[in-house]
Amino acid sequence: TPDKSVLIIFVSFLGVQCNSWSVHVPSDITGEVGKMVILPCTFTHPYKTFDRTLTAIWRIKEPYNGTVVFKCVSQSSSELCKTSVSYKNKYKLLGNPRHKDLSIRIDNLTWSDSERYFCRVELSGDIHDKYESRNGIKLHLIAAPKIINITVSSNGDRTFQARCTAEGEPVPALTGTGPPSSNLSATTSMNHRFTKELRYLTHDGKYTCTAVNSHGRAEGAVYFYKFKASNGSFFLILILVPLGIKVLILLVILGFTIFLRG
């Protein structure tokens, strides 16, 4: 008799196969310095059910070999994903990996957080399945202007200059105002910082620096007064007067001590 056809259904120990692997992330996300941002990531895997160990990972810079900034592990579907890595404790899991959601929140954004982020999921069992976003999410940062520093310094040739440094994204435009003068100005830019310099200050008074971009405005000021002296005797007075006051105070304390001792 002819052989009967045999229908064999292979069932994985991990669950019944259904969909293929995929990871869904936006290509770009924008966050604001000093605030928080959410990086969304959802995925599919080829199993209808899964109740073994699941690991969620986020890394930066490059896929597969980049620095891990977040990692959590869930041993079963009834257990929450326990965080084992959270760089500077600023990464928090928002999604539920058991529901195919690896979304995270980054708190207190700084300029160094402007990186490309890659999410990864690992399913372990009799076989080890893993999948990672290849292109990742580029995190762009914006920031309202902030005056970092405003100073007046000597050029070493008895002339003075004012320098104002601000940061922001987009890089802020800087303007300087002060007493009327014919000072030359120079500007330099580096990443998200911008510096404006007023050279050869010739007038005493208040010098103001204003930084503006599409997200806001900031202002700082410094007061400049050149020290004037007619001759060297004035400098001698400046030295001797404080010294004389200290000696006088010392004599008073000494006399009071002797008086108390009778």
C-alpha positions as CSV (number, residue, x, y, z in Angstrom):
1,T,0.0,0.0,0.0
2,P,1.2,3.5,-0.7
3,D,2.6,5.4,2.3
4,K,0.2,7.7,4.0
5,S,1.1,11.4,4.1
6,V,2.0,12.5,7.6
7,L,1.3,16.1,8.6
8,I,3.8,17.2,11.2
9,I,3.3,20.5,13.0
10,F,6.4,21.9,14.7
11,V,5.7,23.8,17.8
12,S,8.6,25.8,19.3
13,F,9.1,25.6,23.1
14,L,9.0,29.4,23.0
15,G,5.5,29.5,21.6
16,V,3.6,29.2,18.4
17,Q,5.2,31.1,15.5
18,C,3.2,33.9,14.0
19,N,4.9,37.1,12.9
20,S,8.4,37.9,11.9
21,W,10.9,40.1,13.8
22,S,10.6,43.9,13.4
23,V,11.5,47.0,15.4
24,H,9.6,50.3,15.0
25,V,11.3,53.6,16.0
26,P,11.1,57.2,14.6
27,S,14.2,58.4,12.8
28,D,14.4,61.6,14.8
29,I,13.3,63.0,18.2
30,T,13.7,66.5,19.5
31,G,14.2,67.3,23.2
32,E,14.9,70.4,25.3
33,V,18.0,70.8,27.5
34,G,17.1,70.5,31.2
35,K,13.8,68.7,30.5
36,M,12.9,65.1,29.7
37,V,12.2,63.3,26.4
38,I,10.5,60.0,25.5
39,L,12.2,57.6,23.0
40,P,9.5,55.3,21.6
41,C,10.3,51.7,20.5
42,T,7.9,48.9,19.7
43,F,8.7,45.5,18.2
44,T,7.3,42.2,17.0
45,H,8.7,38.7,17.4
46,P,7.8,35.4,15.7
47,Y,6.0,33.9,18.7
48,K,2.3,34.1,19.7
49,T,3.1,33.6,23.4
50,F,6.4,33.9,25.3
51,D,7.0,33.3,29.0
52,R,10.7,33.0,29.3
53,T,13.4,35.5,30.1
54,L,13.2,38.8,28.2
55,T,15.9,41.4,28.1
56,A,15.5,45.0,27.0
57,I,18.5,47.1,26.0
58,W,19.2,50.6,24.8
59,R,22.6,51.6,23.5
60,I,24.1,54.8,22.0
61,K,26.5,55.8,19.2
62,E,26.2,52.6,17.1
63,P,24.1,49.4,16.9
64,Y,25.3,46.1,18.3
65,N,28.6,47.5,19.8
66,G,27.6,50.9,21.2
67,T,27.6,51.8,24.9
68,V,24.7,50.4,26.8
69,V,22.9,53.1,28.7
70,F,19.8,51.1,29.8
71,K,19.1,47.4,30.5
72,C,16.4,45.5,32.2
73,V,15.5,41.8,32.6
74,S,12.1,40.1,33.1
75,Q,12.2,36.4,34.1
76,S,8.6,35.7,33.3
77,S,5.4,37.4,32.0
78,S,4.3,37.9,35.6
79,E,7.5,39.7,36.6
80,L,8.3,43.4,35.9
81,C,11.4,44.2,33.9
82,K,14.0,44.9,36.6
83,T,16.5,47.6,35.7
84,S,20.2,46.5,35.9
85,V,21.7,49.4,34.0
86,S,20.6,53.1,34.0
87,Y,23.4,55.5,33.1
88,K,23.6,58.2,35.7
89,N,20.1,56.9,36.8
90,K,18.4,59.1,34.2
91,Y,16.9,56.4,32.0
92,K,13.5,55.0,33.0
93,L,11.5,52.3,31.2
94,L,8.0,53.5,30.2
95,G,6.8,50.7,28.0
96,N,6.0,47.1,28.9
97,P,8.4,44.7,27.1
98,R,5.9,41.9,27.5
99,H,3.5,44.0,25.4
100,K,6.3,44.6,22.9
101,D,7.0,48.1,24.0
102,L,10.6,49.2,25.0
103,S,10.0,52.9,25.2
104,I,12.1,54.8,27.7
105,R,12.3,58.3,29.2
106,I,15.5,60.3,29.6
107,D,15.4,62.9,32.4
108,N,17.3,66.1,32.8
109,L,18.7,66.3,29.3
110,T,22.2,67.7,28.8
111,W,24.2,68.4,25.6
112,S,26.0,65.1,26.0
113,D,22.7,63.3,25.5
114,S,22.5,64.3,21.8
115,E,23.3,60.9,20.4
116,R,21.9,58.2,18.2
117,Y,19.9,55.6,20.3
118,F,19.3,51.9,19.4
119,C,16.8,49.7,21.2
120,R,17.2,45.9,21.4
121,V,15.2,42.9,22.7
122,E,16.5,39.5,23.5
123,L,14.3,36.4,24.1
124,S,16.0,33.5,25.7
125,G,15.0,29.8,25.9
126,D,16.0,26.7,24.1
127,I,17.2,29.0,21.4
128,H,18.4,32.6,21.8
129,D,16.5,35.2,19.7
130,K,17.5,38.8,19.6
131,Y,16.7,41.8,17.4
132,E,17.9,45.4,17.3
133,S,17.0,48.6,15.5
134,R,19.7,49.1,12.9
135,N,19.3,52.8,12.1
136,G,18.2,54.0,15.6
137,I,16.8,57.3,16.8
138,K,18.7,60.5,16.5
139,L,18.1,62.8,19.5
140,H,18.3,66.5,18.6
141,L,18.4,69.0,21.4
142,I,17.1,72.6,21.5
143,A,17.6,75.2,24.2
144,A,16.6,78.7,25.0
145,P,19.6,81.1,25.2
146,K,21.7,81.2,28.4
147,I,24.5,83.6,29.3
148,I,27.4,81.4,30.4
149,N,29.9,84.1,31.2
150,I,30.5,87.8,30.8
151,T,33.8,89.4,31.9
152,V,36.1,92.3,31.5
153,S,39.8,91.6,31.3
154,S,43.1,93.3,30.6
155,N,44.9,92.8,27.3
156,G,48.3,93.3,29.1
157,D,48.9,96.6,27.3
158,R,46.8,98.7,29.7
159,T,43.8,98.2,27.4
160,F,40.6,96.2,28.4
161,Q,38.1,94.0,26.6
162,A,34.7,92.6,27.4
163,R,33.8,89.1,26.5
164,C,30.3,87.5,26.5
165,T,29.7,83.8,26.0
166,A,26.2,82.4,25.5
167,E,24.8,78.9,24.6
168,G,21.6,77.7,23.0
169,E,20.2,75.8,20.1
170,P,19.9,77.1,17.5
171,V,23.1,79.0,18.3
172,P,21.9,82.4,19.7
173,A,22.7,85.8,18.1
174,L,24.6,88.1,20.4
175,T,24.5,91.8,20.6
176,G,26.4,94.1,22.9
177,T,25.5,97.6,24.2
178,G,27.3,100.0,26.4
179,P,28.8,103.5,26.6
180,P,29.4,105.2,23.2
181,S,32.7,104.1,21.8
182,S,34.4,103.0,18.6
183,N,35.4,99.6,19.9
184,L,36.0,96.8,17.4
185,S,34.1,93.6,18.0
186,A,34.9,90.0,17.1
187,T,32.8,86.8,17.3
188,T,33.6,83.1,17.6
189,S,31.3,80.1,17.5
190,M,31.7,76.5,18.7
191,N,29.0,73.9,18.6
192,H,26.0,75.4,20.6
193,R,28.1,78.3,22.1
194,F,28.7,81.7,20.8
195,T,31.2,84.3,22.0
196,K,31.3,88.1,21.3
197,E,34.2,90.3,22.2
198,L,34.3,94.1,22.6
199,R,37.9,95.3,22.3
200,Y,39.6,98.4,23.6
201,L,37.0,99.6,26.1
202,T,37.4,103.3,26.5
203,H,34.4,104.4,28.5
204,D,33.3,103.6,32.1
205,G,29.8,102.2,32.6
206,K,27.5,99.3,32.1
207,Y,28.1,96.8,29.2
208,T,25.1,94.6,28.4
209,C,25.1,91.3,26.4
210,T,21.9,90.0,24.9
211,A,21.4,86.5,23.4
212,V,18.4,85.7,21.3
213,N,17.2,82.6,19.4
214,S,13.9,81.2,18.3
215,H,13.3,79.7,21.8
216,G,13.9,82.8,23.9
217,R,16.1,85.6,25.1
218,A,18.7,86.1,27.8
219,E,20.6,89.1,29.1
220,G,23.7,89.7,31.2
221,A,25.7,92.8,32.2
222,V,29.0,93.8,33.6
223,Y,30.1,97.2,35.0
224,F,33.5,98.6,33.9
225,Y,35.4,101.3,35.7
226,K,39.1,102.0,35.0
227,F,41.2,102.6,38.1
228,K,42.8,106.1,37.9
229,A,45.6,107.4,40.0
230,S,47.6,110.7,39.6
231,N,50.8,109.4,41.1
232,G,52.4,106.6,43.0
233,S,51.6,108.1,46.5
234,F,48.0,107.0,46.0
235,F,49.0,103.4,45.7
236,L,51.1,103.8,48.9
237,I,48.0,105.1,50.7
238,L,46.0,102.1,49.6
239,I,48.6,99.8,51.1
240,L,49.2,101.7,54.3
241,V,45.6,102.5,55.3
242,P,44.4,98.8,55.6
243,L,47.7,97.9,57.4
244,G,47.3,100.8,59.9
245,I,43.7,99.7,60.6
246,K,44.8,96.1,61.3
247,V,47.6,97.4,63.7
248,L,45.1,99.6,65.5
249,I,42.6,96.8,66.0
250,L,45.5,94.6,67.3
251,L,46.5,97.3,69.8
252,V,42.9,97.6,71.1
253,I,42.6,93.9,71.6
254,L,46.0,93.7,73.4
255,G,45.1,96.7,75.7
256,F,41.7,95.2,76.5
257,T,43.4,91.9,77.4
258,I,45.9,93.6,79.7
259,F,43.1,95.5,81.4
260,L,41.1,92.4,82.2
261,R,44.2,90.7,83.7
262,G,44.6,93.7,86.0
